[in-house]
């Protein structure tokens, strides 16, 4: 089994085009009534707009409705340029992946099984670089390649009273307001030399604007934490997407975090998916 350490978050060549559409109340109203809004917007965005407005956007100016229709029917996209290479060659060939602004159905996660490996990385996942804040302590996220690839988040050498943390993340499309999604993942948490009954190691899986899963004691949003998966197991979490935190970030991301006060901890995760039911 070969282990590749991801040395930097931005090691691969990347070209990003940020979305121009904002998730304001007009666009949310159109998305929540997509069945009727789509045919309406297909002609309303053609100048000049002359149809009467549907009741769910009738209170907004025509210019805002026209702008929202443009985003609904022709979503802005994020374009990522990554490098790919074959196993028989060390040269890299740029490829382009387009992330839609919103995705209501299907899997939002790409390469959730970490099976696509390019130059020792698993794009589009970003692995936090190795962090050694104090002598003997080390936190890192690595890609483990073998018969079944997986991501390994590791904290080692934590002294009494200290802590260490690391993470992996992936940019994803924005979720549709009010839509139902299911997060599924397979994982295992291993703690070495931890104190019985202590906090030891905690795992969080979240979006930019809300927490999804917390493993450990009470989570940051007040929900009781899940029991740690000390044996390898598959879990799922289903939720309706209503943003619980306001953020100024211009993109959405799924992040998996490990933090430990125990001397050593490792969290292995694989087969990650986030599927919308729309």
VOGU-3710 file (C-alpha; in Angstrom, 3 decimals, decimal comma):
1> xxxxxxxxxx> 0,000/0,000/0,000  1,452/3,389/-0,998  0,733/6,563/0,971  0,840/9,949/-0,712  0,995/13,070/1,458  -0,764/16,072/-0,025  1,706/18,886/0,597  -0,386/21,898/-0,264  -4,013/22,859/-0,818  -3,259/24,529/-4,123
11> xxxxxxxxxx> -0,650/22,152/-5,547  -2,607/21,440/-8,717  -3,110/23,945/-11,492  -6,499/25,611/-11,043  -8,483/28,172/-12,951  -11,680/29,372/-11,271  -14,615/31,276/-12,707  -16,886/32,353/-9,861  -20,666/32,309/-10,143  -22,337/35,595/-10,910
21> xxxxxxxxxx> -25,827/34,622/-9,698  -26,753/35,472/-6,129  -29,099/33,303/-4,093  -31,517/36,124/-3,279  -35,218/35,842/-2,419  -36,293/36,099/-6,062  -34,104/33,206/-7,181  -35,162/31,115/-4,165  -38,817/31,735/-4,963  -38,271/30,620/-8,562
31> xxxxxxxxxx> -36,369/27,513/-7,422  -39,082/26,580/-4,933  -41,642/26,736/-7,772  -39,396/25,303/-10,477  -42,167/23,306/-12,194  -44,052/26,463/-13,156  -41,098/28,869/-13,066  -39,033/27,067/-15,717  -41,547/27,443/-18,583  -42,332/30,995/-17,476
41> xxxxxxxxxx> -38,651/31,983/-17,394  -37,896/30,369/-20,753  -39,653/33,291/-22,472  -39,599/35,987/-19,793  -35,833/36,477/-20,106  -36,254/37,403/-23,792  -36,549/41,217/-24,044  -38,873/42,883/-23,549  -40,502/40,981/-20,656  -44,246/41,379/-21,133
51> xxxxxxxxxx> -45,943/38,502/-19,286  -47,733/39,043/-15,982  -45,628/37,885/-13,045  -46,484/34,712/-11,098  -47,867/35,378/-7,634  -44,734/34,090/-5,864  -42,583/36,865/-7,420  -45,257/39,481/-8,136  -43,937/41,770/-5,378  -40,512/42,136/-7,001
61> xxxxxxxxxx> -39,446/44,509/-9,826  -39,481/43,040/-13,324  -35,727/43,578/-13,669  -35,019/41,364/-10,657  -37,393/38,668/-11,872  -35,733/38,712/-15,303  -32,301/38,420/-13,659  -33,503/35,535/-11,485  -34,934/33,775/-14,531  -31,562/34,056/-16,258
71> xxxxxxxxxx> -29,944/32,271/-13,331  -32,666/29,624/-13,163  -32,555/28,625/-16,829  -28,882/29,237/-17,550  -27,135/28,778/-14,206  -23,794/30,412/-13,764  -21,048/27,892/-13,286  -17,697/27,447/-11,647  -15,013/26,107/-13,939  -12,126/24,212/-12,407
81> xxxxxxxxxx> -9,044/23,372/-14,426  -7,173/20,345/-13,088  -4,304/18,229/-14,291  -4,710/14,600/-15,334  -2,143/12,025/-16,320  -2,049/8,328/-17,206  -0,151/5,722/-15,195  2,308/5,236/-18,055  3,327/8,883/-18,315  4,399/11,644/-15,953
91> xxxxxxxxxx> 3,123/14,444/-18,189  -0,123/16,141/-17,259  -2,951/17,146/-19,558  -5,341/19,908/-18,358  -9,016/19,011/-18,246  -11,963/21,191/-17,338  -14,748/20,408/-14,858  -17,820/22,623/-14,656  -19,699/22,940/-11,369  -23,327/24,111/-11,772
101> xxxxxxxxxx> -24,468/26,930/-9,490  -27,317/24,855/-8,034  -28,000/21,133/-7,997  -31,284/19,760/-6,662  -30,869/16,072/-7,608  -28,134/13,509/-8,122  -24,791/13,280/-6,356  -23,069/16,605/-5,657  -19,801/14,908/-4,647  -17,218/14,008/-7,260
111> xxxxxxxxxx> -14,648/11,264/-6,715  -16,317/10,320/-3,436  -14,479/6,979/-3,380  -11,061/8,600/-3,948  -10,483/6,205/-6,861  -9,383/8,865/-9,362  -5,763/9,665/-8,493  -3,788/12,333/-10,365  -0,180/13,034/-9,433  -0,711/11,557/-5,974
121> xxxxxxxxxx> -3,883/13,560/-5,336  -7,623/12,809/-5,530  -9,154/15,810/-7,330  -11,294/17,732/-6,656  -10,648/16,952/-2,981  -8,255/19,335/-1,229  -6,155/17,893/1,578  -4,844/20,133/4,353  -1,026/20,278/4,343  1,081/18,825/7,122
131> xxxxxxxxxx> 1,011/21,001/10,224  3,610/20,739/13,020  2,830/23,602/15,435  4,950/22,193/18,288  7,861/19,830/18,588  6,772/16,239/18,122  3,165/17,106/17,172  1,920/16,601/13,635  -1,444/16,927/11,892  -1,959/15,896/8,286
141> xxxxxxxxxx> -4,479/14,603/5,767  -3,228/11,974/3,334  -4,558/9,872/0,474  -4,022/6,153/1,030  -3,846/4,209/-2,231  -4,307/0,452/-2,245  -6,930/-2,148/-3,051  -9,479/0,386/-1,741  -8,438/4,035/-1,673  -9,497/6,261/1,211
151> xxxxxxxxxx> -8,665/9,553/2,908  -6,856/9,428/6,244  -6,987/12,377/8,648  -4,260/12,031/11,293  -3,217/13,848/14,454  -0,115/12,583/16,253  2,073/13,559/19,194  -0,431/15,792/21,021  0,842/16,715/24,463  -1,332/17,058/27,560
161> xxxxxxxxxx> -3,444/20,187/27,321  -2,823/20,548/23,601  -4,820/19,731/20,501  -4,360/19,124/16,805  -6,653/19,319/13,782  -6,731/18,641/10,048  -9,310/18,412/7,255  -10,238/17,615/3,666  -12,749/19,562/1,593  -14,378/19,730/-1,825
171> xxxxxxxxxx> -16,139/22,567/-3,652  -19,664/21,555/-4,627  -22,708/23,211/-6,248  -25,007/25,272/-4,065  -27,872/23,251/-2,611  -31,475/24,081/-3,540  -33,466/25,846/-0,844  -35,905/23,458/0,882  -34,664/20,397/-1,045  -33,996/17,062/0,687
181> xxxxxxxxxx> -30,456/15,655/0,588  -28,833/12,519/1,975  -25,187/12,436/3,031  -23,708/8,905/3,022  -20,175/7,939/4,009  -18,124/4,993/5,273  -15,612/5,674/8,038  -13,659/4,522/11,072  -12,194/6,469/14,011  -9,111/5,202/15,855
191> xxxxxxxxxx> -7,830/6,797/19,073  -4,524/5,897/20,736  -3,752/6,523/24,395  -6,943/8,508/24,933  -8,436/9,070/28,389  -11,587/7,035/29,213  -14,587/9,349/29,183  -12,589/12,206/27,706  -13,340/14,160/24,561  -10,260/12,694/22,851
201> xxxxxxxxxx> -11,078/13,023/19,125  -14,009/14,639/17,350  -15,134/14,584/13,730  -17,292/17,104/11,926  -18,773/17,038/8,419  -20,317/20,335/7,369  -21,186/22,795/4,625  -20,105/26,426/4,574  -23,405/27,478/6,116  -24,520/24,588/8,339
211> xxxxxxxxxx> -23,319/21,569/10,304  -24,353/18,114/9,083  -22,597/15,475/11,194  -20,724/15,700/14,477  -19,024/12,652/16,004  -18,050/12,997/19,658  -19,688/14,954/22,436  -22,295/17,673/21,888  -21,846/19,332/18,527  -21,306/23,061/17,931
221> xxxxxxxxxx> -24,989/23,508/17,037  -26,192/21,931/20,304  -27,206/18,536/18,918  -25,898/15,445/20,746  -22,842/14,058/18,989  -22,901/10,685/17,234  -21,173/7,644/18,746  -17,712/7,228/17,186  -17,451/4,453/14,544  -14,636/2,456/16,119
231> xxxxxxxxxx> -15,348/-0,284/13,558  -15,547/0,518/9,857  -19,194/1,272/9,077  -21,462/3,135/6,667  -23,739/5,903/7,932  -26,173/8,358/6,372  -27,803/11,624/7,361  -30,892/13,049/5,616  -31,835/16,712/5,920  -33,812/19,485/4,256
241> xxxxxxxxxx> -31,572/22,339/3,194  -32,423/25,604/4,931  -29,221/27,617/5,491  -28,738/28,154/9,218  -25,797/30,543/9,022  -25,298/33,614/6,835  -22,011/33,577/4,933  -20,366/35,912/2,458  -18,500/33,085/0,729  -19,124/32,903/-3,011
251> xxxxxxxxxx> -19,090/29,124/-3,231  -20,278/26,047/-1,322  -18,025/23,303/0,035  -18,258/20,046/1,958  -15,570/19,746/4,648  -14,533/16,785/6,822  -12,609/17,782/9,961  -10,735/15,847/12,666  -9,605/17,410/15,945  -7,915/15,535/18,801
261> xxxxxxxxxx> -6,782/16,199/22,341  -5,721/12,550/22,652  -2,024/11,859/21,937  -2,918/10,236/18,617  -5,994/9,844/16,451  -6,883/8,830/12,895  -10,139/9,132/10,973  -10,535/7,176/7,748  -13,335/8,086/5,361  -14,446/6,689/1,991
271> xxxxxxxx> -17,451/6,421/-0,338  -18,742/9,935/0,325  -21,927/11,027/-1,451  -24,410/13,890/-1,089  -27,524/13,116/-3,121  -30,449/15,441/-3,734  -33,948/14,023/-4,161  -35,288/16,737/-6,464
//
